[in-house]
Amino acid sequence: MTQYWIILLAIAVGVVFIAEKLKQPYPTFLVIFGLIIGVTPIPALEEVKQYAINDTVFQTTVILIFLSALLGDAALKLPVHELKENKKPILLLAFIGTFLTFLIVSTLAYTILNL
């Protein structure tokens, strides 16, 4: 089990190193590399993939550790003055997106599940 954590940590550190060298945001690179690793059949990583998709491991690792760290980092780097300048479009898109999601999910639930 410890070797899986070390492999995942080594991959994450390598991805962050590449992102820093290319002067790009590392969360984006982590998501892209995670998607590539998840979709690509790499025989050497199959055992690590099976371990990582375990419900307990996913919940602990991704939700509690990585997601909270990425959101916290993004919040600390957020330029507040740009947020204040773009308050109206951000709120408009948030409310429209939430309402559209509500409409789509409720319509699909009504038609598919006959609720």
C-alpha positions as a Markdown table, in Angstrom:
| # | Residue | x | y | z |
|---|---|---|---|---|
| 1 | Met | 0.0 | 0.0 | 0.0 |
| 2 | Thr | 2.8 | 2.4 | 0.8 |
| 3 | Gln | 4.4 | 1.9 | -2.6 |
| 4 | Tyr | 1.2 | 3.0 | -4.3 |
| 5 | Trp | 1.2 | 6.3 | -2.4 |
| 6 | Ile | 4.9 | 6.8 | -3.3 |
| 7 | Ile | 4.2 | 6.1 | -7.0 |
| 8 | Leu | 1.2 | 8.5 | -7.0 |
| 9 | Leu | 3.2 | 11.2 | -5.1 |
| 10 | Ala | 6.1 | 10.8 | -7.6 |
| 11 | Ile | 3.8 | 11.2 | -10.5 |
| 12 | Ala | 2.3 | 14.3 | -9.0 |
| 13 | Val | 5.6 | 15.9 | -8.1 |
| 14 | Gly | 6.8 | 15.2 | -11.7 |
| 15 | Val | 3.7 | 16.8 | -13.2 |
| 16 | Val | 4.1 | 19.9 | -10.9 |
| 17 | Phe | 7.8 | 20.2 | -11.9 |
| 18 | Ile | 6.9 | 20.1 | -15.6 |
| 19 | Ala | 4.1 | 22.7 | -15.1 |
| 20 | Glu | 6.5 | 25.0 | -13.3 |
| 21 | Lys | 9.1 | 24.7 | -16.1 |
| 22 | Leu | 6.4 | 25.5 | -18.7 |
| 23 | Lys | 5.1 | 28.3 | -16.4 |
| 24 | Gln | 1.6 | 26.9 | -16.5 |
| 25 | Pro | -0.8 | 26.4 | -13.6 |
| 26 | Tyr | -0.1 | 23.0 | -12.0 |
| 27 | Pro | -3.7 | 22.1 | -11.2 |
| 28 | Thr | -4.5 | 22.1 | -14.9 |
| 29 | Phe | -1.6 | 19.8 | -15.6 |
| 30 | Leu | -2.5 | 17.5 | -12.7 |
| 31 | Val | -6.0 | 17.1 | -14.1 |
| 32 | Ile | -4.8 | 16.5 | -17.7 |
| 33 | Phe | -2.1 | 14.0 | -16.6 |
| 34 | Gly | -4.6 | 12.2 | -14.3 |
| 35 | Leu | -7.0 | 11.9 | -17.2 |
| 36 | Ile | -4.3 | 10.6 | -19.5 |
| 37 | Ile | -3.1 | 8.1 | -17.0 |
| 38 | Gly | -6.7 | 7.0 | -16.2 |
| 39 | Val | -7.7 | 6.5 | -19.8 |
| 40 | Thr | -4.4 | 5.0 | -21.2 |
| 41 | Pro | -3.9 | 1.3 | -20.5 |
| 42 | Ile | -0.4 | 1.3 | -18.9 |
| 43 | Pro | 0.4 | -2.2 | -17.7 |
| 44 | Ala | 2.8 | -1.0 | -15.1 |
| 45 | Leu | 0.2 | 1.2 | -13.4 |
| 46 | Glu | -2.8 | -1.1 | -13.5 |
| 47 | Glu | -2.4 | -2.2 | -9.9 |
| 48 | Val | -2.0 | 1.4 | -8.8 |
| 49 | Lys | -5.2 | 2.3 | -10.8 |
| 50 | Gln | -7.2 | -0.4 | -9.1 |
| 51 | Tyr | -5.9 | 0.8 | -5.7 |
| 52 | Ala | -6.7 | 4.4 | -6.5 |
| 53 | Ile | -10.3 | 3.8 | -7.6 |
| 54 | Asn | -11.1 | 2.0 | -4.4 |
| 55 | Asp | -13.9 | 4.0 | -2.8 |
| 56 | Thr | -12.2 | 4.6 | 0.5 |
| 57 | Val | -8.9 | 5.6 | -1.1 |
| 58 | Phe | -10.6 | 7.9 | -3.6 |
| 59 | Gln | -12.6 | 9.6 | -0.9 |
| 60 | Thr | -9.6 | 10.0 | 1.4 |
| 61 | Thr | -7.0 | 11.0 | -1.2 |
| 62 | Val | -8.9 | 12.9 | -3.8 |
| 63 | Ile | -11.7 | 14.6 | -1.9 |
| 64 | Leu | -10.0 | 15.3 | 1.4 |
| 65 | Ile | -6.4 | 15.9 | 0.4 |
| 66 | Phe | -6.0 | 16.9 | -3.2 |
| 67 | Leu | -9.2 | 18.7 | -3.9 |
| 68 | Ser | -9.0 | 20.8 | -0.7 |
| 69 | Ala | -5.4 | 21.6 | -1.4 |
| 70 | Leu | -6.1 | 22.7 | -4.9 |
| 71 | Leu | -9.1 | 24.8 | -3.9 |
| 72 | Gly | -7.2 | 26.4 | -1.1 |
| 73 | Asp | -4.2 | 27.2 | -3.4 |
| 74 | Ala | -6.6 | 28.7 | -6.0 |
| 75 | Ala | -8.4 | 30.8 | -3.4 |
| 76 | Leu | -5.1 | 32.2 | -2.1 |
| 77 | Lys | -3.9 | 33.1 | -5.6 |
| 78 | Leu | -7.2 | 34.6 | -6.7 |
| 79 | Pro | -6.9 | 38.3 | -7.5 |
| 80 | Val | -9.7 | 39.9 | -5.5 |
| 81 | His | -9.7 | 43.1 | -7.6 |
| 82 | Glu | -10.5 | 41.1 | -10.8 |
| 83 | Leu | -13.2 | 39.3 | -8.9 |
| 84 | Lys | -14.8 | 42.6 | -7.9 |
| 85 | Glu | -14.4 | 44.0 | -11.4 |
| 86 | Asn | -16.2 | 41.0 | -13.0 |
| 87 | Lys | -18.8 | 40.5 | -10.2 |
| 88 | Lys | -21.9 | 40.9 | -12.5 |
| 89 | Pro | -20.8 | 38.3 | -15.2 |
| 90 | Ile | -19.7 | 35.8 | -12.6 |
| 91 | Leu | -22.9 | 36.0 | -10.7 |
| 92 | Leu | -25.0 | 35.9 | -13.9 |
| 93 | Leu | -23.2 | 32.8 | -15.2 |
| 94 | Ala | -23.4 | 31.1 | -11.8 |
| 95 | Phe | -27.1 | 31.6 | -11.5 |
| 96 | Ile | -27.8 | 30.7 | -15.1 |
| 97 | Gly | -25.6 | 27.6 | -14.9 |
| 98 | Thr | -27.3 | 26.5 | -11.7 |
| 99 | Phe | -30.8 | 27.1 | -13.1 |
| 100 | Leu | -30.0 | 25.3 | -16.4 |
| 101 | Thr | -28.5 | 22.3 | -14.5 |
| 102 | Phe | -31.7 | 22.2 | -12.3 |
| 103 | Leu | -33.9 | 22.2 | -15.4 |
| 104 | Ile | -31.9 | 19.5 | -17.3 |
| 105 | Val | -31.7 | 17.2 | -14.3 |
| 106 | Ser | -35.3 | 17.6 | -13.3 |
| 107 | Thr | -36.5 | 17.1 | -16.9 |
| 108 | Leu | -34.4 | 14.0 | -17.3 |
| 109 | Ala | -35.5 | 12.6 | -14.0 |
| 110 | Tyr | -39.1 | 13.2 | -14.9 |
| 111 | Thr | -38.9 | 11.6 | -18.4 |
| 112 | Ile | -36.5 | 8.8 | -17.7 |
| 113 | Leu | -37.5 | 7.8 | -14.2 |
| 114 | Asn | -41.2 | 8.7 | -14.6 |
| 115 | Leu | -41.1 | 10.8 | -11.4 |
